[in-house]
Amino acid sequence: MRLYLAGPFFDDEQVNRIERIEKALDANKTVSDYFSPRNSNVNDGTEIGSSQWSKDVFQLDVDEIKKADAVIAIIDYVDDNVDSGTAFEIGYAFAIGKPVVLFHEKEAIVNLMLSNGSKSYLTKVSDVESFDFEKMPEYHYEGEVF
């Protein structure tokens, strides 16, 4: 099973969380490969932050979602807002028929679009390590939504 790992990586806490999920995916026997945008190298000489660079990053990520069998998305909120890039990746995956597994370890209410657009909802890194991405069992978020 090939996965796309969506999630923010803009501060130390977020990088730490993504690194822990990457290790869990490495240890998961049902995961053959995964793409983590944080580790991608799109720099072909274009200036980071330039218009061309942003188009290249966008296209790479969209192409990798298309190649994936499923998406695992880290939804950790700042106030009541999920990272907008992660929200886009979740919505795009859902729109093209890719199952989405949400990972959410922080205490927060989940947006109803995310909870209803996902196949499974996991809250512990150990759950990611043992999750059967081939059978894709359904574990739905049952908490309060907004």
PyMOL commands that set and color helices and strands:
alter all, ss='L'
color gray80, all
select helices_A, chain A and resi 12-27+37-39+51-67+84-95+112-116+125-130
alter helices_A, ss='H'
color red, helices_A
select strands_A, chain A and resi 2-6+33-35+70-74+100-103+120-122
alter strands_A, ss='S'
color yellow, strands_A
deselect
rebuild
show_as cartoon
